[in-house]
Amino acid sequence: MNSLQKRIATIEQRNKRVEQDKAWETSTTRKLVIATLTYMTIVLFFLAASLPRPFINSLVPTAGYVLSTLSLPYLKKWWMQRQ
């Protein structure tokens, strides 16, 4: 019986990790961190390339990322209903 309890405990720990990973993948915090890092990376690239208005122009790809994270859950739900 002891080995069965250990197996159950192992499965429960794994399930908890999977739930936490899923929560992180869909969290607003993760999306904001990625958007911020995207913006900063593009600003640095635009500055290095001497492109005009790097702080304003870097908003375009960052906004594209944010919009994609907002629309994907709806598209996923639509797609799953049709499968």
C-alpha positions as CSV (number, residue, x, y, z in Angstrom):
1,M,0.0,0.0,0.0
2,N,2.9,2.3,0.7
3,S,4.1,2.2,-2.9
4,L,0.5,3.0,-4.1
5,Q,0.4,6.1,-1.9
6,K,3.8,7.2,-3.2
7,R,2.6,6.8,-6.8
8,I,-0.5,8.8,-6.0
9,A,1.5,11.5,-4.3
10,T,3.9,11.7,-7.3
11,I,0.9,12.0,-9.7
12,E,-0.6,14.7,-7.6
13,Q,2.7,16.7,-7.6
14,R,2.9,16.3,-11.3
15,N,-0.6,17.5,-11.8
16,K,0.1,20.5,-9.6
17,R,3.1,21.4,-11.7
18,V,1.2,21.0,-14.9
19,E,-1.6,23.3,-13.6
20,Q,0.9,25.9,-12.5
21,D,2.6,25.8,-16.0
22,K,-0.8,26.2,-17.7
23,A,-1.6,29.1,-15.4
24,W,1.7,30.8,-16.2
25,E,1.2,30.3,-20.0
26,T,-2.1,32.0,-19.9
27,S,-1.3,34.7,-17.3
28,T,-1.4,38.4,-17.9
29,T,1.9,38.7,-16.1
30,R,3.6,36.5,-18.7
31,K,2.1,38.5,-21.6
32,L,3.2,41.8,-20.1
33,V,6.7,40.5,-19.5
34,I,7.0,39.3,-23.1
35,A,5.5,42.6,-24.5
36,T,8.0,44.6,-22.4
37,L,11.0,42.5,-23.5
38,T,9.8,42.7,-27.1
39,Y,9.5,46.5,-26.9
40,M,12.9,46.9,-25.3
41,T,14.6,44.5,-27.9
42,I,13.1,46.4,-30.8
43,V,14.0,49.8,-29.4
44,L,17.6,48.6,-29.0
45,F,17.6,47.3,-32.6
46,F,16.1,50.5,-33.9
47,L,18.6,52.6,-32.0
48,A,21.5,50.5,-33.3
49,A,20.2,50.8,-36.8
50,S,19.8,54.6,-36.4
51,L,16.1,54.3,-37.5
52,P,13.9,57.3,-36.8
53,R,11.7,57.5,-33.7
54,P,12.7,54.1,-32.2
55,F,10.5,54.6,-29.1
56,I,7.3,55.2,-31.1
57,N,8.0,52.8,-34.0
58,S,8.7,50.0,-31.6
59,L,5.1,50.1,-30.4
60,V,3.9,48.6,-33.7
61,P,5.3,45.1,-33.3
62,T,4.6,45.1,-29.6
63,A,1.0,46.0,-30.2
64,G,0.9,43.2,-32.8
65,Y,2.0,40.7,-30.1
66,V,-0.5,42.0,-27.6
67,L,-3.4,41.8,-30.1
68,S,-2.4,38.3,-31.0
69,T,-2.6,37.2,-27.4
70,L,-6.0,38.8,-27.1
71,S,-7.5,37.2,-30.2
72,L,-6.0,33.7,-30.0
73,P,-8.2,32.4,-27.2
74,Y,-11.3,33.3,-29.2
75,L,-9.8,31.7,-32.4
76,K,-8.9,28.6,-30.4
77,K,-12.4,28.3,-29.0
78,W,-13.9,28.8,-32.5
79,W,-11.5,26.2,-34.0
80,M,-12.2,23.7,-31.3
81,Q,-15.9,24.0,-31.8
82,R,-15.5,23.1,-35.4
83,Q,-13.3,20.0,-34.9
